[in-house]
Amino acid sequence: MPKNIGIVDDDGLFLTDIKTGVSRLILSFKAIFSALPGAFDDLNTKNGAFYGFHTKWNPKGTRIMFILRWKENGARHNASKNYLITCKPDGSDITMPVDAMRWRGGHH
């Protein structure tokens, strides 16, 4: 896994066409950060990076849910702030139903 530095615009949520194998970025970490002003004010954005984790579709196929993780530089392997993010399949209508404070102790 490549190491991100700060809030990047070339990594995030990708969709892969299983017939062709072609992947495309539909929602960058920078787009999430920009779409949710104030949601990440507690982060030192010069001392860490976002990574994606556990992605799932809703049963109707109309929304994608995934875990956005903030890892501070030098933090132990399993130490992160986790946020539940949802969006439409085109990356629009970004929401955060669960922030890091509510996630504490959560799993998957």
C-alpha positions in Angstrom: 0.0 0.0 0.0 1.5 3.4 -0.9 2.1 5.8 1.8 0.0 9.0 1.6 1.1 12.3 2.8 -1.6 14.7 4.0 -4.9 14.9 2.2 -4.2 13.6 -1.3 -6.3 13.9 -4.5 -5.0 10.8 -6.2 -6.2 8.2 -3.7 -9.5 7.4 -2.2 -12.5 5.4 -3.2 -12.0 3.5 -6.5 -14.6 1.5 -8.5 -13.3 -1.5 -10.6 -15.2 -2.8 -13.6 -15.0 -6.6 -13.0 -15.3 -7.4 -16.7 -12.5 -5.2 -17.9 -10.4 -4.8 -14.7 -10.3 -1.0 -15.3 -10.4 1.0 -12.0 -11.3 4.6 -11.6 -11.2 7.0 -8.7 -14.7 8.2 -7.9 -14.0 10.0 -4.7 -10.6 11.3 -3.5 -9.6 11.9 0.1 -9.2 15.6 -0.8 -12.8 15.7 -2.1 -14.1 14.1 1.1 -12.2 16.6 3.2 -13.5 19.5 1.1 -17.1 18.3 1.1 -17.3 18.1 4.9 -16.1 21.4 6.2 -15.3 21.4 9.9 -15.6 17.6 10.2 -11.8 17.1 10.5 -10.8 20.2 12.4 -9.2 18.2 15.1 -6.6 16.6 12.7 -3.1 18.0 12.2 -3.2 17.6 8.4 0.6 18.0 8.2 1.2 15.0 10.5 -0.7 12.1 8.9 -2.8 10.9 6.1 -6.2 9.4 5.1 -6.6 5.7 4.0 -9.7 3.8 3.0 -10.9 0.6 4.6 -13.9 -1.8 4.4 -16.1 -0.7 1.4 -19.6 -2.0 1.1 -22.7 -1.3 -1.2 -26.2 -0.9 0.2 -28.6 -3.6 -1.0 -30.2 -1.3 -3.6 -26.9 -0.4 -5.1 -27.6 3.3 -4.7 -25.0 4.1 -2.0 -21.5 3.1 -1.1 -20.3 3.0 2.5 -16.7 2.9 3.5 -14.4 3.5 6.4 -12.1 6.5 6.2 -9.1 6.2 8.5 -6.7 9.0 9.6 -3.3 7.7 10.6 -0.9 10.0 12.3 2.8 9.7 11.3 4.5 7.3 13.6 1.3 6.0 15.1 1.3 2.3 16.0 -0.2 0.0 13.3 -3.8 -0.2 14.7 -4.1 3.4 15.9 -6.3 5.5 13.7 -9.3 7.8 13.8 -12.1 6.2 11.9 -15.0 7.8 10.1 -18.0 6.2 8.3 -18.5 7.9 4.9 -21.3 7.3 2.4 -21.8 8.5 -1.2 -23.6 7.8 -4.4 -21.9 5.5 -6.9 -20.6 8.5 -8.8 -18.9 9.9 -5.7 -21.5 12.7 -5.1 -23.7 13.3 -2.1 -21.0 12.7 0.5 -22.1 12.2 4.1 -20.5 11.2 7.4 -23.1 9.3 9.5 -20.5 8.3 12.1 -17.5 10.5 13.0 -14.4 9.5 14.9 -15.8 10.4 18.3 -18.8 8.2 17.8 -16.7 5.4 16.2 -14.4 5.0 19.2 -14.3 1.3 20.0 -16.2 0.4 16.8 -15.2 -2.4 14.5 -16.0 -3.1 10.9 
